[in-house]
Amino acid sequence: MEIKLKKDIATLKKVQKWTKNILTRISNHSNEIKSDNIVKQSQKNGKTNRKTTPSTKMTTNIIKNQSMTTKSMTNIEHDEEFYEQKYKRDYYDFLLIGNGISGYSNIYERIDEIKRCTGIDNLEMVRPIVEKNSKNMKLKIKVKEYSDYKTLTKEWPSDSFKTGIKIKKSYPNLKVIVLDVQRNLKANQDNIQIKALQDNYGLYNIRRIHNHKNQPCNKITAKCKKISDFIDVIKDGVFIGSKKYRVIPHIVNYRVCSKCGSLKHQQKDCLKAQYCLKCSGTGHQIDNCNSFFDKCINCLGPHKCFSDKCKEIAQKKIFINRFVLKILIGEKFISSASDILQVGYDSEEDQTSQSFDTSKLNFLIESIFSDKINNLEHTLNNQSSSIRKIKENIQQITNDIPDVKSSVRSIQETLIDLNSKLNFEVNSFMVNELESVKRNIEINNKSIEQIYETSLKNNNNIQKELFEILKYLDLSKT
């Protein structure tokens, strides 16, 4: 009975845990509900007939601000040095290209030549690069300060590295995604609309995004040549032809090992066993997982190991996007670094509708599990009553134990008395029997003696008679 009660209680706890887990998922996926609301509102306004990208607080805020502006930012100059000083990079790098570079055999000669030509000697890196199909050498140079970078990328003397050099600047690592672009738009350099994007907005390396099946999506990616270009397209979007398109920053997601879920290596370097990235179980992959619950391999939280809900994933994602975050926060596109994480949040605009939807779903969930919970509670009450009666019976038996002990003691004493009496009677009986046997033996001994004496006499008589016969026989012969 007690085992059954424990099983019922465990079942009840599981049901409660399932309910809580479902409510948590509803709360965490509230951003998807809000994304649908944004799409519906946009459809009413005739702005788009496509689904939005998976929403974060950053995405929602940027799309909302872009939908409120109709200004085109084509052919507008900005003070790039202001932004470079405001949002400093970790380092600034560029390439030096020239035939005479190969004549400088060691790093000290190269640094001295750079100092002679520009006056800069506090270089972070001077790394030679040799092309496979050419003997020409390039130098990749890194510096910490933008002022040094600006000086180094100006025009060099004609005798730099003996034969002169060319400079190839590197752009900041800033990438954007243009949303809801028609799939029939070819993202190549020959397209006039793509060329217009490059010329008007300072974009380059424009490419179509493809899904895991290598099918084109309704998004294109592009890199920005300047910080000011990045800010402008994020603030106001872009025009392709006469139509305006929304633009969001490209946020890099931190990748875990697809085999074991570790944050410290990738699958090609993995030496561990296979783990499920959903439930952290062994022996199966996420595609074949039948678990109802999520469990992170790294932090043991109730989520998938690659989810932004994982604190370790979130910290690494924020770290690798730190330069982009510095700009987004500085330009007030977002309020904090956590806005780039794909987790649930409550915006003021959708708070009323979301609470309504959540309460409705809560009611449905409660109605589904209410009967089972009530039955379990009823069973629990019945079992508690039975246990109470069992305890009362046990207490009564405990109270009766002294009387039972007294009765047992009395019985033991009676048995001892009977045993002593029995022993006495047995001893008396044995003594009498022994005496009787002794008397019989004595009588028998006397009888035997008499018989023996009689037999001796008879023997003597027989001998005498035989002697007489023999004597008679001897006389007759003579």
NORMOHU-V436026 format. One record per backbone hydrogen bond with DSSP energy under -0.5 kcal/mol. CO is the residue of the C=O (numbers start at 0). NH is the residue of the N-H. E is the energy in kcal/mol with one decimal. If there is no record, write none. Layout:
# NORMOHU-V436026
CO,NH,E / CO,NH,E
This chain:
# NORMOHU-V436026
0,4,-2.2 / 1,5,-2.2 / 2,6,-2.2 / 3,7,-2.3 / 4,8,-2.5 / 5,9,-2.6 / 6,10,-2.5 / 7,11,-2.4 / 8,12,-2.3 / 9,13,-2.2 / 10,14,-2.4 / 11,15,-2.4 / 12,16,-2.3 / 13,17,-2.9 / 14,18,-2.5 / 15,19,-2.4 / 16,20,-2.6 / 17,21,-2.5 / 18,22,-2.4 / 19,23,-2.2 / 20,24,-2.3 / 21,25,-2.3 / 22,26,-2.2 / 23,27,-2.8 / 24,28,-2.1 / 26,29,-1.2 / 27,30,-0.5 / 28,31,-1.0 / 28,32,-0.9 / 29,33,-2.0 / 30,34,-2.1 / 31,35,-2.0 / 32,36,-1.8 / 33,37,-2.2 / 34,38,-2.3 / 35,39,-2.6 / 36,40,-2.4 / 37,41,-2.4 / 38,42,-2.4 / 39,43,-2.0 / 40,44,-1.7 / 41,46,-2.5 / 41,47,-0.6 / 42,45,-0.7 / 55,59,-2.5 / 56,60,-2.3 / 57,61,-2.5 / 58,62,-2.6 / 59,63,-2.2 / 60,64,-2.2 / 61,65,-2.5 / 62,66,-2.1 / 63,67,-0.6 / 64,67,-0.6 / 65,68,-1.1 / 72,75,-0.8 / 77,79,-1.3 / 78,81,-0.5 / 78,82,-1.1 / 79,83,-2.4 / 80,84,-2.2 / 81,85,-1.9 / 82,86,-3.1 / 85,87,-0.6 / 91,142,-2.5 / 92,169,-0.9 / 93,140,-2.4 / 94,167,-2.3 / 95,138,-2.1 / 96,165,-2.9 / 97,100,-0.8 / 97,136,-0.6 / 98,101,-0.6 / 99,102,-1.3 / 100,103,-1.9 / 102,104,-0.8 / 105,109,-1.6 / 106,110,-2.6 / 107,111,-2.3 / 108,112,-2.0 / 109,113,-2.4 / 110,114,-2.5 / 111,115,-2.1 / 112,116,-1.9 / 113,117,-2.3 / 113,118,-0.5 / 113,119,-0.5 / 114,118,-1.8 / 120,122,-1.7 / 124,141,-2.0 / 125,127,-0.5 / 126,139,-3.0 / 128,130,-0.5 / 128,137,-2.9 / 130,133,-0.8 / 135,130,-1.2 / 136,97,-1.0 / 137,128,-3.0 / 138,95,-2.5 / 138,140,-0.6 / 139,126,-2.6 / 140,93,-1.6 / 141,123,-2.6 / 141,124,-1.4 / 142,91,-2.8 / 144,148,-1.9 / 145,149,-2.8 / 146,150,-2.0 / 147,151,-2.6 / 148,152,-1.6 / 150,153,-1.2 / 156,159,-1.6 / 158,161,-2.1 / 159,163,-2.1 / 160,162,-2.5 / 165,96,-2.6 / 166,168,-0.6 / 167,94,-2.3 / 171,173,-2.3 / 173,223,-2.5 / 174,249,-2.9 / 175,221,-2.0 / 176,178,-0.5 / 176,247,-2.3 / 177,219,-1.7 / 181,184,-1.4 / 183,185,-0.6 / 184,186,-0.6 / 185,187,-1.6 / 187,190,-1.4 / 190,194,-2.2 / 191,195,-2.0 / 192,196,-1.8 / 193,197,-2.0 / 194,198,-2.5 / 195,199,-2.8 / 196,200,-1.9 / 196,202,-0.8 / 197,201,-1.0 / 199,74,-0.7 / 201,224,-2.4 / 203,222,-2.9 / 206,220,-2.9 / 208,216,-3.1 / 210,213,-2.2 / 214,210,-2.5 / 217,180,-2.4 / 218,208,-2.3 / 219,177,-3.1 / 220,206,-2.5 / 221,175,-2.9 / 222,203,-2.3 / 224,171,-0.6 / 225,229,-1.8 / 226,230,-2.4 / 227,231,-2.4 / 228,232,-2.3 / 229,233,-1.7 / 230,234,-2.2 / 231,235,-2.6 / 232,236,-1.8 / 237,244,-3.5 / 238,240,-0.6 / 239,242,-1.4 / 242,239,-2.5 / 244,237,-2.2 / 245,178,-2.8 / 247,176,-3.0 / 248,250,-0.8 / 249,251,-0.5 / 256,260,-2.0 / 258,274,-2.7 / 261,256,-2.5 / 265,268,-1.4 / 266,269,-1.5 / 273,282,-0.9 / 275,279,-1.4 / 276,304,-2.2 / 277,294,-2.9 / 280,275,-3.1 / 284,287,-1.2 / 285,288,-1.3 / 295,299,-1.1 / 300,295,-2.9 / 300,302,-1.9 / 303,306,-1.5 / 306,309,-1.5 / 309,313,-2.8 / 310,314,-2.5 / 311,315,-2.0 / 312,316,-2.7 / 313,317,-2.4 / 314,318,-1.9 / 315,319,-2.5 / 316,320,-1.1 / 318,321,-1.5 / 320,324,-2.7 / 321,325,-1.9 / 322,326,-1.4 / 323,327,-2.7 / 324,328,-2.8 / 325,329,-1.8 / 326,330,-2.5 / 327,332,-2.6 / 327,333,-1.3 / 328,331,-1.1 / 335,338,-1.6 / 336,339,-1.5 / 337,340,-1.5 / 338,57,-2.0 / 340,56,-0.5 / 340,342,-1.7 / 344,346,-0.6 / 347,350,-0.7 / 349,353,-2.5 / 350,354,-2.2 / 351,355,-1.9 / 352,356,-2.5 / 353,357,-2.9 / 354,358,-2.5 / 355,359,-2.2 / 356,360,-2.4 / 357,361,-2.7 / 358,362,-2.2 / 359,363,-2.1 / 360,364,-2.6 / 361,365,-2.7 / 362,366,-2.4 / 363,367,-1.8 / 364,368,-2.0 / 365,369,-1.5 / 366,370,-0.6 / 368,372,-2.4 / 369,373,-2.9 / 370,374,-2.6 / 371,375,-2.2 / 372,376,-2.5 / 373,377,-2.6 / 374,378,-2.8 / 375,379,-2.6 / 376,380,-2.4 / 377,381,-2.5 / 378,382,-2.7 / 379,383,-2.2 / 380,384,-2.2 / 381,385,-2.4 / 382,386,-2.6 / 383,387,-2.0 / 384,388,-2.1 / 385,389,-2.4 / 386,390,-2.4 / 387,391,-1.9 / 388,392,-2.5 / 389,393,-2.5 / 390,394,-2.2 / 391,395,-2.4 / 392,396,-2.6 / 393,397,-2.2 / 394,398,-2.2 / 395,399,-1.7 / 396,400,-0.9 / 397,400,-0.6 / 399,403,-2.0 / 400,404,-2.5 / 401,405,-2.2 / 402,406,-2.3 / 403,407,-2.4 / 404,408,-2.2 / 405,409,-2.2 / 406,410,-2.3 / 407,411,-2.2 / 408,412,-2.1 / 409,413,-2.3 / 410,414,-2.4 / 411,415,-1.8 / 412,416,-2.1 / 413,417,-2.5 / 414,418,-2.1 / 415,419,-2.2 / 416,420,-2.4 / 417,421,-2.6 / 418,422,-2.2 / 419,423,-2.1 / 420,424,-2.6 / 421,425,-2.5 / 422,426,-2.3 / 423,427,-2.4 / 424,428,-2.5 / 425,429,-2.3 / 426,430,-2.2 / 427,431,-2.2 / 428,432,-2.3 / 429,433,-2.3 / 430,434,-2.2 / 431,435,-2.2 / 432,436,-2.4 / 433,437,-2.5 / 434,438,-2.3 / 435,439,-2.3 / 436,440,-2.4 / 437,441,-2.3 / 438,442,-2.5 / 439,443,-2.5 / 440,444,-2.4 / 441,445,-2.0 / 442,446,-2.1 / 443,447,-2.3 / 444,448,-2.1 / 445,449,-2.4 / 446,450,-2.4 / 447,451,-2.3 / 448,452,-2.6 / 449,453,-2.5 / 450,454,-2.6 / 451,455,-1.9 / 452,456,-2.3 / 453,457,-2.5 / 454,458,-1.8 / 455,459,-2.5 / 456,460,-2.4 / 457,461,-2.1 / 458,462,-2.4 / 459,463,-2.4 / 460,464,-2.2 / 461,465,-2.7 / 462,466,-2.7 / 463,467,-2.2 / 464,468,-2.2 / 465,469,-3.0 / 466,470,-2.5 / 467,471,-2.1 / 468,472,-2.4 / 469,473,-2.3 / 470,474,-1.7 / 471,475,-1.5 / 472,476,-1.3 / 473,477,-1.2
